[in-house]
Amino acid sequence: MNKKELIKKYEHQLTLKNYSHSTIQSYLNGLHKFIDYLKGRQITKVNARILSNFLIWCKTQQGYGYSSMKQMVASLRFLYEVVLKKDIDSDRLQIRIDQGKGQKDRYSILSEKVLELLRKYVKEYQPKEFLFEGQGGSKYSASSIQTLMRKHKKLCGIKKKATPHTLRHSFATHLLDAGTDTRFIQELLGHKHISTTQIYTHVSSRTLKDVKSPVEQLKLHSIRRFFNSINSTNECLHTMQPLFNPGISHDTF
């Protein structure tokens, strides 16, 4: 993204957030100052140290006061948290979801297989602003997504009623079938209450017979040693029983 595109996107996001005209101009001034600072020093990659040096420069060399520094920090935070936000974290295999269920931001998991497909897609189609762009480079409309859902449901031979939201339910059910803890599913789906997530336990294909005892994880010699210790304990209790209460059988223990 070049300087012109960055400034345009920055201003566009400020407008969408309904910032006042004076705030937009103040933020844009801060962005221009930052870009000029980087260009003058031929800096191509920005990290925490570069940001810190820039703010120190604003304070010591440009004579910024408290309010000016506060405004500059706000403009940089908007740049990195809103304009340059990292929606797909390929290193951690996560996807950032902005203003999803309950108008909350959260992270969800990303399949390595899907990541590979996305890389091929981006290389071939080179989207500009949105990963999946509609006509004219705009984002996909809800109706377009619904049309795609109907098309591919027909191609797959699915007769049951299904909507794009059905994919969310299927995602949760498959996670549950795979043994994923409901607390993690709750976080992935953005549910406020665990009781909402637990609804999926009623539609899961898992049954009680699928649940494995923790003992299955133990080695055979460990199990033998465990029962041997029980036998030894019972023998000891049997020998000492009269000292405690002649009316209590060692079977009680």
MOTAFEN-V577876 format. One record per backbone hydrogen bond with DSSP energy under -1.0 kcal/mol. CO is the residue of the C=O (numbers start at 1). NH is the residue of the N-H. E is the energy in kcal/mol with one decimal. If there is no record, write none. Layout:
# MOTAFEN-V577876
co:CO nh:NH e:E
co:CO nh:NH e:E
This chain:
# MOTAFEN-V577876
co:2 nh:6 e:-2.5
co:3 nh:7 e:-2.4
co:4 nh:8 e:-2.0
co:5 nh:9 e:-2.5
co:6 nh:10 e:-2.6
co:7 nh:11 e:-2.5
co:8 nh:12 e:-2.2
co:9 nh:13 e:-2.3
co:10 nh:14 e:-1.9
co:11 nh:15 e:-2.2
co:12 nh:16 e:-2.1
co:13 nh:17 e:-1.6
co:14 nh:19 e:-2.0
co:15 nh:18 e:-1.6
co:20 nh:24 e:-2.4
co:21 nh:25 e:-2.2
co:22 nh:26 e:-2.1
co:23 nh:27 e:-2.6
co:24 nh:28 e:-2.4
co:25 nh:29 e:-2.2
co:26 nh:30 e:-1.8
co:27 nh:31 e:-2.2
co:28 nh:32 e:-2.6
co:29 nh:33 e:-2.2
co:30 nh:34 e:-2.1
co:31 nh:35 e:-2.6
co:32 nh:36 e:-2.5
co:33 nh:37 e:-1.8
co:34 nh:38 e:-2.1
co:35 nh:39 e:-2.6
co:36 nh:40 e:-2.6
co:38 nh:43 e:-2.8
co:39 nh:42 e:-1.1
co:47 nh:51 e:-2.1
co:48 nh:52 e:-2.3
co:49 nh:53 e:-2.5
co:50 nh:54 e:-2.2
co:51 nh:55 e:-2.2
co:52 nh:56 e:-2.2
co:53 nh:57 e:-2.3
co:54 nh:58 e:-2.2
co:55 nh:59 e:-1.9
co:56 nh:60 e:-3.1
co:57 nh:61 e:-2.2
co:57 nh:62 e:-1.4
co:58 nh:64 e:-2.1
co:65 nh:69 e:-2.5
co:66 nh:70 e:-2.3
co:67 nh:71 e:-2.1
co:68 nh:72 e:-2.1
co:69 nh:73 e:-2.5
co:70 nh:74 e:-1.9
co:71 nh:75 e:-2.0
co:72 nh:76 e:-2.1
co:73 nh:77 e:-2.5
co:74 nh:78 e:-2.1
co:75 nh:79 e:-1.6
co:76 nh:80 e:-2.2
co:77 nh:81 e:-2.8
co:78 nh:82 e:-1.7
co:78 nh:83 e:-1.9
co:79 nh:84 e:-2.8
co:85 nh:87 e:-1.0
co:87 nh:96 e:-3.7
co:89 nh:94 e:-2.0
co:93 nh:110 e:-2.0
co:94 nh:89 e:-2.7
co:95 nh:108 e:-2.5
co:97 nh:106 e:-2.0
co:100 nh:103 e:-2.3
co:104 nh:100 e:-2.3
co:106 nh:97 e:-3.6
co:108 nh:95 e:-2.7
co:111 nh:115 e:-2.5
co:112 nh:116 e:-2.0
co:113 nh:117 e:-1.7
co:114 nh:118 e:-2.6
co:115 nh:119 e:-2.1
co:116 nh:120 e:-1.7
co:117 nh:121 e:-2.4
co:118 nh:122 e:-2.9
co:119 nh:123 e:-2.0
co:120 nh:124 e:-1.8
co:121 nh:125 e:-3.1
co:122 nh:126 e:-2.0
co:134 nh:137 e:-1.6
co:135 nh:138 e:-1.2
co:138 nh:134 e:-4.6
co:141 nh:145 e:-1.8
co:142 nh:146 e:-2.1
co:143 nh:147 e:-2.0
co:144 nh:148 e:-2.1
co:145 nh:149 e:-2.2
co:146 nh:150 e:-2.2
co:147 nh:151 e:-2.2
co:148 nh:152 e:-2.5
co:149 nh:153 e:-2.0
co:150 nh:154 e:-1.7
co:151 nh:155 e:-1.8
co:152 nh:156 e:-1.8
co:153 nh:158 e:-2.6
co:163 nh:166 e:-1.6
co:165 nh:169 e:-1.4
co:166 nh:170 e:-2.6
co:167 nh:171 e:-2.3
co:168 nh:172 e:-1.9
co:169 nh:173 e:-2.5
co:170 nh:174 e:-2.6
co:171 nh:175 e:-1.8
co:172 nh:176 e:-2.2
co:173 nh:177 e:-2.5
co:174 nh:178 e:-1.6
co:175 nh:180 e:-2.4
co:176 nh:179 e:-1.6
co:181 nh:185 e:-1.8
co:182 nh:186 e:-2.5
co:183 nh:187 e:-1.5
co:184 nh:188 e:-2.4
co:185 nh:189 e:-2.3
co:186 nh:190 e:-1.1
co:186 nh:191 e:-1.9
co:193 nh:196 e:-1.1
co:194 nh:198 e:-2.1
co:197 nh:200 e:-1.8
co:198 nh:201 e:-1.3
co:199 nh:202 e:-1.6
co:207 nh:210 e:-1.5
co:208 nh:211 e:-1.2
co:213 nh:216 e:-2.0
co:214 nh:217 e:-1.7
co:215 nh:218 e:-1.8
co:219 nh:223 e:-1.6
co:220 nh:224 e:-2.3
co:221 nh:225 e:-2.1
co:222 nh:226 e:-1.9
co:223 nh:227 e:-2.4
co:224 nh:228 e:-2.6
co:225 nh:229 e:-1.9
co:226 nh:230 e:-1.5
co:227 nh:231 e:-2.4
co:228 nh:232 e:-2.3
co:229 nh:233 e:-2.0
co:230 nh:234 e:-2.7
co:231 nh:235 e:-2.3
co:232 nh:236 e:-2.0
co:233 nh:237 e:-2.6
co:234 nh:238 e:-2.6
co:235 nh:239 e:-2.0
co:236 nh:240 e:-2.1
co:237 nh:241 e:-1.2
co:240 nh:243 e:-1.5
co:241 nh:244 e:-1.6
co:241 nh:245 e:-1.7
co:245 nh:248 e:-2.0
co:249 nh:252 e:-1.6
co:250 nh:253 e:-1.0
